[in-house]
Amino acid sequence: MIVPARFNGPPDSANGGYAAGLVAQVVLGADPATVVADRAVRVTLRRPPPLQTELRVDADATTGAVRVTAGPPAGAVLVAEAEPVVGSDPSTGPLPPPVDLAAAEAASTAYPGFVAHPFPSCYVCGPQHADGLRIFPGPTGPGRTAAPFVVPADRTVPTVWAALDCPGGWTVLAPGRPYLLGRMSATVAALPDAGARCVVVGELVTTSGRKAEVRTALYDPAGRLLAAAQATWIAVAAGGVGEPV
């Protein structure tokens, strides 16, 4: 597996949601463009996934669990772990309620990342990434965000995971307080239509120390749920790395 440079989060590592979506498709035994509906996967990022780097993927045929490592076998470092989710599908639990497109567009004009952004070239929410998803989540209330999402022509399941990623992070992100994705569980019911103006919403569930638990959901223009996620975000330590989940 290789994450192309286009799909960055921080400048030198992958967007967490996109990388997690790639790994999830391995768990599901599907290519990136194929939706496996009603099957949730949990992905834990043990370190920021490197870009343009060959990653080794090892799958357990019995459990369906997957390990992703970087480097030669003798000195390989663990990048991510993933497994099927049993009994806690994010789409069946409490979801951030849908927000209509007009309200999402209004919220997006107050996107905090326009003023201060820890990773302004992020593929999902970076104002400086001209070829990114350009999802700019603005506040709709305490601990809630919403943003319009114009679906690109080359959308895939990892694209949807990416769209579900940053709107959750922006429920806690603030100037001088960067976070990185640590763990994400998601399920995708359907890919949005190319060119559709969808809405993605985020909701803060709780915080504890440097961890924040969030929920996100993607709705199509008619308000139909397309995908949902639960995630743990980790505040970046002074050395620039989040603590293990």
Disulfide bonds with the S-S distance in Angstrom:
none
